[in-house]
């Protein structure tokens, strides 16, 4: 951030009085600009034993498969965001949502929240952010072509929990990928 969204003057990074973290602060109007994590909301949408996946038509991870999900908007609940993203990416309607995974991704300042949900019907298709949308049995999930580790982890948990039909709310954190050592 270079300029204040309140008055347009330059900002500097410093620790404001009474705070303990670096923040962007306007030297002119003293506005403190907080930057907080983004929330990604989505669904593990099922039809019988199959799970709905979308092949991404946008970056990041263009061409890779994902659960229908995206960034929460201001003014909506996390459940509304998951329903909206499923409709936008897969043109699918879902019901009986139940919160399932909460995955912190602190190295990119995101929290991913997935709900278990049932498809209302088989009337789905690729939305503008998807190349294709398809139902997959567990054996046919394209594991090596999944776009995000949070999606892979959510699917791993889902299929493991499905065997016992017990679906606890899972809360985890995903660390950054290890960087190769310089040689």
Secondary structure, DSSP 8 states (H G I E B T S, - for coil): --B-TTT--BEEEEE-TT--SEEEEETTT--EE----EEEEEEEEEETTEEEEEEESSSSSTT-EE-SEEE--TTS-HHHHHHHHHHHHH---EEEEEEEEEEEEGGGTEEEEEEEEEES-S-----TTEEEEEEE-GGG--GGGBS-HHHHHHHHHHHHHHHHT----EEEE----------
